[in-house]
Amino acid sequence: MDENRVTGAAREGVGKVQDAVGGLTGDRETQARGMYNQQMGQAENFVGQLCDNVREQPMTSLAIAAGIGYILGRLRIL
């Protein structure tokens, strides 16, 4: 398991607590910070999942990356 998944889950949990505390106290800044931390935690967790998938299936990941590169290259020509 990638460390990004662990820190992402922790940050998401902290964000949920901040969001709830901000909602209860009426502090919009704390609530906004909580929502931000939730989103950043989810993004970090996604990066960790992506890294895990690349480690488990390197050839598939390479083929997908090559396909995306090819498509982006073709779009640039048009």
N, C-alpha and C positions, 0 to 999 in steps of 0.2 A: 504494500500500500504506500502510495506516495505521500510525502509530508504535506503537500499542498491540500490533500483531502482532509487531513487532520486539522490543519490550521483553518481551512475554509469552514469546516463544520463548527469549530470553536467560535470563529468570528460571526458566523450566522446565528449561533445561539446567543452570543452577547448582543447582537443586533436585535434579536427578538425581545430580549429583556429590556433593552434601552427603549424600544418602541412601546412596549407595554407600560413602562414607568413614565415615559413622556406622555402617553395617552391618559394615564391616571392622574398625573399632576397638572396636566394642561400645558406642559412645556413643549412647545412645538419644535424647538431646536434639538432637544434630546430625542424627540420622536423622529425627526428627520435624520439625525445621526444614526439612529437605530435602523431605519429603513436602508440607509446607505450601507451600513455594515452588513445587513442581511444580503443585499445584492452583491457586495464585494465577496462575501463568504461563499455565495452560490457560484460566482465566477471562478473563485480560487478552487473550489471543489471540482468544477468542470475541468479546469486545467489539470488537476490531479488525476481525474478519470482518464483524460486524454493521454497523459504520460503513462498511466498503467496499461492502457490499450496498446500503445506503441511498443512497450516492453514485451507484452504478451504476444503480439502479432506484428512483428516488424515488417514482414514482406507485404502484408495487406496494407499497412500504413503507408509504405513506400509507394505502392500502386495507386492508392487514393491520392497521395500528394502529387504524383506524376500526372494523374488525370486532371486534377484541379489546376496544376501549372499549365498543362496543355490548353485547357479551356480558357484560362486567363490570357494566355498568349494569343489565342485565336481572336479573342474579343478586342485585343489591342490593335490587331491588324485592321479590323473592320472600322 
